[in-house]
Amino acid sequence: MRAITVRDREADGYGLSLTELPYPRAAENDVIVQVHAAGFLRGEPEWPGTWIDRAGRDRTPSVLGHEVSGVVVELGYGTTGLTIGQRVFGLTDWARNGSLAEYAAVEARNLAPLPADVDHVAAAALPMPGLTAWQALFDHAHLQAGQTVLIHGAGGSVGSVAIQLAREAGAHIIGTGRASDRDLAGALGAHDFLDLDSDQLEDAGEVDVVFDVIGGEIRDRSTALVRTGGSLVTVADPPTIQPLGGRAIFFVVEPNREQSAQLAARLRDGRLTPLVTTVRDLAAAPAAFVEHTRGRIIITVK
């Protein structure tokens, strides 16, 4: 099969290339997915799990991409909950070969059924930003209707999904970003917007929840905005200070079948739209890693 791999951590471009690899083996509780579309993050070549497995052993050449949408073509021993021929989507494991390939071995529990009328490209753009936003807002911050949430990076793939989920939850939403993000944030449901280049962050006033994807100074300044009992949740880096009377939490997104199914239902109903701006085929994926676009680049495989 064809796959996008990295081979050399020290090489220019990490040895990123389109490669022929053996068809994957389905371990216990795995499925083999024939990949129709895949998503990736540009920073994946810098992740330790790209180069070594969970036992610390070298696993190159490594297949990149950790968002997948496709069709189940094989079941591993003991696999339940999915069937051959079923459309699925979800996250692949960080320390195993990923989705930028014609076939991928994935733990069945990491995948959710994909409705027949949902496009594979849209589905492949949803797992990382969708699960990140869901887990930040509801699992960690426990956002409730009527609360105020400040969402950094409102024009990005994660922030844009977070706005849509917070809007549906009945929260008052303040988005932040650059001036060019203002119209998009408003169209998605943000009630207010702060331009981080020209506005004062402190003008947001007290909020119940801060969702941070930026880190650093912006994250630290945002802690002063969290009212008593509130939360700052970040995926950028661990907090260095805690809000007075509140809490600051760092987390890494995890696969979740039930949450993925909830996201798929919203995608199908038009209540949720991932930010996809560019679609490339598998052969163009190496160039896509250095291509800069506002939204997601999704790779079509089949």
Buried (B, 14 or more C-beta within 10 A) or exposed (E): BBBBBBBEBEEEEBBBBBBEBEEBEBEEBBBBBBBBBBBBBEEBBEBEBBBBEEEEEEBBBBBBBBBBBBBBBBBBEEBEEBEEEBBBBBBBBBBBBBBBBBBBBBBBBBBBBBBEEBBBBBBBBBBBBBBBBBBBBBBBBEBEEEBBBBBBBBBBBBBBBBBBBBBEBEBBBBBBBEEEBBEBBBEBBBBBBBBBEEEEBEEBEEBBBBBBBBBEEBBBEBBEBBBEEBBBBBBBEEBEEEBEEBBBBBBEBEBBBEBBBBBBBBBBEEEBBBBBEBBBEBEBBBEBBEEEEEBBBBBBBE
